[in-house]
Amino acid sequence: MEITEVRVFLKDSPDKKLKAYVTVTFDNAFVVRNIKVIEGSSGLFIAMPSRKIKQPCPKCNFKNEIRSKYCNQCGGQLPLAVQIPVQAAGAGNAQLEHKDIAHPITQSFREYLQKRILEAYEQEKARGPSASAYSELR
């Protein structure tokens, strides 16, 4: 599988951890959007697109975000047994609240993907704010 295009959309605020959103095209046939470039404590890394995990209300079956105390539909209290324990719900455990939509299976492909995305990010950053909205690698 070959990466045929990388589009980088820089974020405006330089003091935030989220630096850019990226769209990657594979083999001119498949697109993954909303990959994030994030500034971590040990440098830049990518985060794959994800969605928040939901839990159904026992009364009305409405799907609420995990860790909610009350149902957004009927107002009923959600059971504690379904919620993530408070000690596991710290800032370092955000992965317990989100599930990847798409992600690499092997470590080698993840490294290849991250390398290509971070190269495109650096190129787009060097072009400056007057440049176009995206960067392409072909």
N, C-alpha and C positions, 0 to 999 in steps of 0.2 A: 504494500500500500504506500502510495506516494502523496506527500502534501503538495498540492498544485497551487494553492493560494492561501495567503494569510492576510487578513485585514485587521488593522489595529485602530481602535477608537479610544483615544486618550481621554482621561478624566481631567477636569479643570483644576480641582483642588490639590495642590502639591503636598499638603500636610496630612492627607488621609492615606490609609493603607492601600485602598483600591486605586491602582494606577491606570488601568485600561480594561476595556472589554475587547475580546478578540473573536473573529469568525474564521474558521479554518475549513478549506475545501480539500477533500481527498479524491484523487484520481479524476478530477473534473466531474464527479458524479455524486458526491455525498458531502453535506455541509453540517458542521457543528457550530452553533452560535453560543454566545454568552460565556465563553471561557474567560476567566478573570485573571489579570496579572496583579499580584498582591505583593506588597513590601512586607516581608516578615523580619524577625529578629536576626536571621542569618542570610538575608538577601531576598532577591525576587524569586517568586515561584508562581506556578499556575494553579488555579482551582477550576475544576470541571463544572459544567452547568449542573445545578441541583434544584430540588424543590423541597419545601418543608413537609415533614411527615405529619399526617393527620390522624386523629383518632375519632371514632364514631361516638356520638352521645347515646347512652343506653336508653334514654326516653324517646328521642325523636330520630335518631340515627344520622343527624347532621354531622358532617365531618369538620372537626375543630382542630386547630393547630395543637400539636403535642405540647404539654405543660400548661394548657389552658385550665383554669379552675372551674369556669362556668361555660355552658353551651351558648354560642352566639345566636342560635335559632330560638330555643325554648327557655333559656336562662337557668336550666337545671344544673346542679352541681355535678361535675364530672368525677368519676371515682379516682381515688388516689392510686390504686393499684395499677392503673393504666399509665399514669404519669411517670416521667423520669424522676428518680430520686434526687433530692436537692443536692446531695454531695456529688452526684455524677453530672449535674447540670451546670457546672462551672463554665467559664469562658473557654477553657481549653477543650471542652467536649461538645463543641458546636456540631460535630459530625453525628452526634446522637439525635439531632433535630432535623437533619437534612439527609436526603438520599440523592446520589448522583443520577443524572438522567443518562449521561453517556460518559464513559471513561475507558482509558487504555487497560488492556488485560495484562500485558507484560511490562516489567520494569524497563526493559530496553526500549520499547515503543514509547513509554511515558517520557523517558529521558530525551529521545529523538524529538518528540512533540514539544516538550518544554524548551529544548535548545532552539528549535525553529521559531517558536513563538517569542521567546525572549530576544532573539536576534532581530526579528521584525519590530518588536517594541522599541529596542534601542535605536534602530534606523528611523522610526517614526518620531521618536523623542528628539533625535538630532535634527530632523527637518524643521522642527519648531512649530509654533501655533499657526503660522501663516500658511502652512502646507495643507494639502487636501485632508479629508476626513479619514483616510485609510492608507495603509501601506500594503503593497502587493509583493509577494515573493513568487517567482515562477521558475 
